[in-house]
Amino acid sequence: MSKKNLRIGVIGAGRIGIVHSGSVNDTPGAEIAVIVDAIEESAAKLANQYGAKYTTNVDDIFTKGDVDAIIVGSPTPTHVDLISRAIDAGIHVLCEKPVDLDINRANSIKDKVANSKTNVSIGFNRRYDPNFAAVHARVNAGELGNIEQLILTSRDPAPPPQAYVAVSGGIFRDQVIHDFDIARYFVGDIVEVSTFATNAFSSEIKAEGDFDTALTNLRSADGKLVSIVNSRHSSYGYDQRLEVFGEKGMLQVSNMAPTTVRSFKADHSEQSDPYLDFFLERYAASYRKELALFIESIETGKQLNPTYEDGCKALILADAATESAKTGKVVKL
């Protein structure tokens, strides 16, 4: 008898919901059971693309018994409540970052998550970028010996709309939180955070009381140093680089372009193609791997994705960076 597909409900039919729906559709052993969005037109459009059902009532996910797992891509303030309801219903959860904008709310269900038999995973997909993952594996294998420095560069092609910035929780909870997770993934827990942030180019972001440019330094519990460079814009596409320096050498991840073709002329040489400029293109493989591991986690009972605790620790770092940027002080954790 063939194994039944994992029936997945996707909550949120916006940009990230579209990404996750595509991953589910492309992943053996999974199927889209239902799309949920408060905007009926959005839910119907996405559901029809994959021959799935749709609803505007999130209660249907938890009461009709036709899903085994959910992917939460709805606005951040809904995440804690949806995770809690999913646990009550015995439904597995893959939730987009951040877990919440308020660490106290996030902490309010930590024990419930820890004691649950359902899988709760947080969507820090960059761990599964093939390049980042390859470097992480080589670091863990001891290729560089003791790690001394980690440098992350994370610049988006263009800033989000002002309306999104207003409810995002700020650059550190929205954008840099990915880098905080990668930092912890490579060097472990962080004990000190020092951040400089400014408004270098966007009056709209400034009007929302947020920053568009930041430099953050971290110190791990065992003394490793991390530097994170962030900007909300980059004229040359997605600027996503990583450098790990250790006693035996260094490993780097460079930016990605559609091809590796270079042009060589009498007066110059250059890369022929611009860097990728959309997060789906840059991280498509990581979303597929993330989902595959989530399914494997459910089947095996092993936690293979970032945990709810990982989500809370990244949020604590985001809060500390926000505090440091606003006060000019080093924040010790």
C-alpha positions as CSV (number, residue, x, y, z in Angstrom):
1,M,0.0,0.0,0.0
2,S,1.4,3.4,-1.0
3,K,2.0,6.0,1.7
4,K,-0.5,8.7,2.0
5,N,0.6,12.3,1.2
6,L,1.0,14.7,4.1
7,R,-2.0,17.1,3.8
8,I,-0.8,20.6,4.3
9,G,-2.8,23.7,4.9
10,V,-1.1,27.0,3.9
11,I,-2.2,30.0,6.0
12,G,-1.6,33.2,4.1
13,A,-1.8,33.6,0.4
14,G,0.6,36.5,0.1
15,R,4.2,36.4,-1.2
16,I,5.6,33.9,1.2
17,G,2.4,31.7,1.0
18,I,2.9,31.6,-2.7
19,V,6.5,30.4,-2.2
20,H,5.5,27.7,0.2
21,S,2.6,26.5,-1.9
22,G,5.0,26.0,-4.8
23,S,7.3,24.0,-2.6
24,V,4.5,21.8,-1.4
25,N,3.3,21.2,-4.9
26,D,6.9,20.2,-6.0
27,T,7.6,17.9,-3.0
28,P,6.9,14.2,-3.2
29,G,4.8,13.0,-0.3
30,A,3.0,16.3,0.3
31,E,-0.1,17.9,-1.1
32,I,-1.9,21.2,-0.6
33,A,-5.1,20.5,1.3
34,V,-6.4,24.0,1.7
35,I,-5.3,27.7,1.3
36,V,-6.4,30.1,4.0
37,D,-6.5,33.9,3.6
38,A,-8.8,36.6,4.8
39,I,-8.9,38.0,1.3
40,E,-11.1,35.5,-0.6
41,E,-9.8,36.5,-4.0
42,S,-6.2,35.8,-3.0
43,A,-7.1,32.5,-1.4
44,A,-9.1,31.4,-4.4
45,K,-6.5,32.4,-6.9
46,L,-3.7,30.4,-5.1
47,A,-5.9,27.4,-4.4
48,N,-7.1,27.2,-8.0
49,Q,-3.5,27.2,-9.2
50,Y,-3.0,23.9,-7.5
51,G,-6.5,22.4,-7.5
52,A,-6.9,22.9,-3.7
53,K,-9.7,24.0,-1.5
54,Y,-9.7,27.5,0.0
55,T,-11.3,29.3,2.9
56,T,-11.3,32.7,4.5
57,N,-12.0,31.2,8.0
58,V,-8.9,30.0,9.7
59,D,-11.1,28.0,12.2
60,D,-11.7,25.5,9.4
61,I,-8.1,24.4,9.6
62,F,-8.5,23.3,13.2
63,T,-12.1,21.9,13.1
64,K,-12.6,20.0,9.8
65,G,-9.9,17.4,10.2
66,D,-8.6,17.5,6.7
67,V,-5.0,18.7,7.3
68,D,-2.1,17.0,9.0
69,A,0.2,20.0,9.1
70,I,0.1,23.8,8.5
71,I,2.6,26.3,7.1
72,V,2.0,29.6,8.8
73,G,2.7,32.6,6.5
74,S,0.2,35.0,7.9
75,P,1.1,38.3,9.6
76,T,3.5,37.9,12.5
77,P,1.1,38.9,15.3
78,T,-1.0,35.7,14.5
79,H,1.9,33.2,14.8
80,V,1.8,32.4,18.5
81,D,-2.0,31.9,18.5
82,L,-1.9,29.7,15.4
83,I,0.9,27.6,16.8
84,S,-1.0,27.1,20.1
85,R,-4.2,26.1,18.3
86,A,-2.3,23.7,16.0
87,I,-0.8,22.0,19.1
88,D,-4.3,21.6,20.6
89,A,-5.6,20.1,17.4
90,G,-2.6,17.7,17.0
91,I,-1.5,19.5,13.8
92,H,2.2,19.9,12.9
93,V,3.5,23.4,12.3
94,L,6.1,25.0,10.1
95,C,5.9,28.7,11.0
96,E,7.6,31.6,9.2
97,K,9.9,33.8,11.2
98,P,9.7,35.7,13.5
99,V,7.7,33.7,16.1
100,D,6.3,37.0,17.3
101,L,7.2,40.7,17.7
102,D,6.9,40.4,21.5
103,I,9.2,38.0,23.3
104,N,6.8,37.8,26.2
105,R,4.1,36.5,24.0
106,A,6.5,34.1,22.4
107,N,7.6,32.8,25.8
108,S,4.0,32.3,26.9
109,I,3.7,29.1,24.9
110,K,7.3,27.8,25.2
111,D,6.4,25.1,27.7
112,K,3.4,24.1,25.6
113,V,5.6,23.7,22.5
114,A,8.3,21.8,24.5
115,N,5.8,19.3,25.9
116,S,3.8,18.8,22.7
117,K,3.9,15.7,20.6
118,T,3.4,17.7,17.4
119,N,6.4,19.0,15.4
120,V,6.8,22.8,15.6
121,S,9.5,24.2,13.3
122,I,10.5,27.7,12.5
123,G,11.2,28.8,9.0
124,F,14.8,29.9,9.0
125,N,15.3,28.6,5.5
126,R,18.8,30.1,5.0
127,R,20.3,27.3,6.9
128,Y,19.4,25.1,3.9
129,D,20.8,27.3,1.2
130,P,23.2,24.7,-0.5
131,N,26.2,27.1,-0.2
132,F,25.6,28.0,3.5
133,A,24.9,24.4,4.3
134,A,28.1,23.2,2.6
135,V,30.2,25.7,4.6
136,H,28.5,24.7,7.8
137,A,29.2,21.0,7.2
138,R,32.8,21.7,6.5
139,V,33.2,23.9,9.6
140,N,31.6,21.1,11.7
141,A,34.0,18.6,10.2
142,G,36.9,20.7,11.6
143,E,38.3,21.9,8.3
144,L,39.0,25.4,9.7
145,G,39.9,24.3,13.2
146,N,38.8,26.7,15.9
147,I,36.4,29.4,14.4
148,E,37.4,32.9,15.3
149,Q,35.3,35.2,13.1
150,L,32.0,35.0,11.1
151,I,31.1,37.8,8.7
152,L,27.6,38.0,7.2
153,T,26.5,40.5,4.5
154,S,22.8,40.7,3.9
155,R,21.5,43.5,1.6
156,D,18.1,43.3,0.0
157,P,17.5,44.5,-3.6
158,A,14.9,47.0,-2.6
159,P,13.1,48.1,0.6
160,P,9.6,46.8,1.4
161,P,6.6,49.1,1.1
162,Q,6.2,51.7,3.8
163,A,2.9,50.0,5.0
164,Y,4.8,46.8,5.6
165,V,7.7,48.5,7.4
166,A,5.1,50.0,9.8
167,V,4.0,46.6,11.0
168,S,7.2,44.6,10.5
169,G,8.7,45.2,13.9
170,G,11.7,46.9,12.4
171,I,14.7,45.9,10.4
172,F,16.2,43.7,13.2
173,R,13.0,41.6,13.7
174,D,12.1,41.4,10.1
175,Q,15.3,41.3,8.0
176,V,18.3,40.8,10.3
177,I,16.6,38.0,12.2
178,H,17.7,35.6,9.5
179,D,21.3,36.6,10.1
180,F,21.0,36.2,13.8
181,D,19.8,32.7,13.3
182,I,22.7,32.0,10.9
183,A,25.1,33.4,13.5
184,R,23.8,31.1,16.2
185,Y,23.9,28.2,13.7
186,F,27.6,28.7,13.2
187,V,28.9,30.0,16.6
188,G,26.3,29.0,19.2
189,D,24.6,31.2,21.7
190,I,25.4,35.0,21.8
191,V,26.1,36.9,25.0
192,E,26.8,40.5,23.7
193,V,25.2,42.6,21.0
194,S,26.5,46.0,19.7
195,T,24.7,47.7,16.9
196,F,25.0,50.9,14.9
197,A,22.1,51.8,12.7
198,T,21.1,54.8,10.6
199,N,18.8,56.1,7.9
200,A,21.1,56.3,4.9
201,F,18.6,56.6,2.1
202,S,14.9,56.1,2.9
203,S,12.7,58.9,4.3
204,E,9.7,56.5,4.3
205,I,11.5,54.0,6.5
206,K,12.7,56.8,8.8
207,A,9.1,58.1,9.0
208,E,8.1,54.8,10.5
209,G,10.8,55.1,13.2
210,D,12.9,52.4,11.6
211,F,16.4,52.1,10.2
212,D,17.4,51.2,6.6
213,T,21.1,50.4,7.3
214,A,22.8,48.6,10.1
215,L,26.1,47.1,11.4
216,T,25.9,44.6,14.2
217,N,28.7,42.9,16.2
218,L,28.1,39.9,18.3
219,R,30.2,37.9,20.8
220,S,29.4,34.2,21.4
221,A,29.5,32.5,24.7
222,D,32.9,31.0,23.9
223,G,34.4,34.3,22.5
224,K,33.8,34.0,18.8
225,L,33.1,37.3,17.0
226,V,30.4,37.9,14.4
227,S,29.9,41.0,12.2
228,I,26.6,41.5,10.3
229,V,26.2,44.1,7.6
230,N,22.7,45.0,6.5
231,S,20.9,47.3,4.1
232,R,17.4,47.5,2.9
233,H,18.6,48.2,-0.6
234,S,21.3,47.1,-3.1
235,S,21.4,48.5,-6.6
236,Y,23.2,45.3,-7.9
237,G,20.7,42.7,-6.6
238,Y,20.6,40.4,-3.6
239,D,23.9,40.8,-1.7
240,Q,24.1,37.7,0.4
241,R,27.6,36.7,1.4
242,L,29.2,34.7,4.2
243,E,32.8,34.3,5.4
244,V,34.0,32.0,8.2
245,F,37.6,32.5,9.4
246,G,39.4,30.0,11.6
247,E,42.8,29.0,12.7
248,K,43.4,26.8,9.6
249,G,41.9,29.0,6.9
250,M,38.7,30.6,5.6
251,L,35.6,29.6,3.7
252,Q,33.5,32.0,1.8
253,V,30.1,32.1,0.0
254,S,29.7,34.7,-2.8
255,N,26.7,36.1,-4.4
256,M,24.7,34.1,-7.0
257,A,24.1,35.0,-10.6
258,P,21.9,33.2,-13.2
259,T,25.1,32.0,-14.9
260,T,28.9,32.1,-14.2
261,V,29.7,33.6,-17.6
262,R,32.2,36.4,-17.5
263,S,33.1,38.9,-20.3
264,F,36.7,39.6,-21.1
265,K,37.6,42.7,-23.2
266,A,40.7,44.7,-23.9
267,D,40.0,47.2,-21.2
268,H,38.1,45.2,-18.6
269,S,36.6,41.9,-17.5
270,E,33.2,41.5,-15.8
271,Q,30.5,39.2,-14.8
272,S,28.0,39.1,-17.6
273,D,24.8,38.6,-15.6
274,P,23.6,40.7,-12.7
275,Y,23.1,39.0,-9.3
276,L,19.8,37.5,-8.6
277,D,17.4,40.1,-7.4
278,F,14.4,38.2,-5.9
279,F,14.5,36.2,-2.7
280,L,12.6,33.3,-4.3
281,E,15.3,33.0,-7.0
282,R,18.1,33.3,-4.5
283,Y,16.7,30.9,-1.9
284,A,14.4,28.6,-3.9
285,A,16.4,25.5,-3.1
286,S,16.5,26.3,0.6
287,Y,12.6,26.4,0.8
288,R,12.4,23.0,-0.9
289,K,14.9,21.5,1.5
290,E,13.2,23.1,4.5
291,L,9.9,21.5,3.6
292,A,11.5,18.1,2.9
293,L,13.1,18.1,6.3
294,F,9.8,19.2,7.9
295,I,8.1,16.2,6.4
296,E,11.0,13.9,7.4
297,S,10.7,15.3,11.0
298,I,7.0,14.4,11.1
299,E,7.7,10.9,9.7
300,T,10.6,10.1,12.0
301,G,9.8,12.0,15.1
302,K,13.2,13.7,15.0
303,Q,13.5,17.5,15.0
304,L,15.4,18.4,11.9
305,N,14.4,22.0,11.4
306,P,15.1,25.1,13.6
307,T,13.1,24.8,16.8
308,Y,10.7,27.1,18.5
309,E,13.5,27.8,21.0
310,D,15.7,28.9,18.0
311,G,13.0,31.3,17.0
312,C,12.8,32.8,20.5
313,K,16.6,33.2,20.8
314,A,16.7,34.9,17.4
315,L,14.0,37.3,18.6
316,I,15.9,38.0,21.8
317,L,18.9,39.0,19.6
318,A,16.7,41.2,17.4
319,D,15.4,43.0,20.5
320,A,18.9,43.4,21.8
321,A,20.1,44.9,18.5
322,T,17.1,47.3,18.5
323,E,18.0,48.4,22.0
324,S,21.7,48.8,21.2
325,A,21.0,50.8,18.0
326,K,18.7,53.2,19.9
327,T,20.8,53.6,23.0
328,G,24.3,53.3,21.6
329,K,25.2,50.8,24.4
330,V,26.4,47.2,24.3
331,V,23.6,44.9,25.4
332,K,24.7,41.8,27.4
333,L,22.5,38.8,27.5
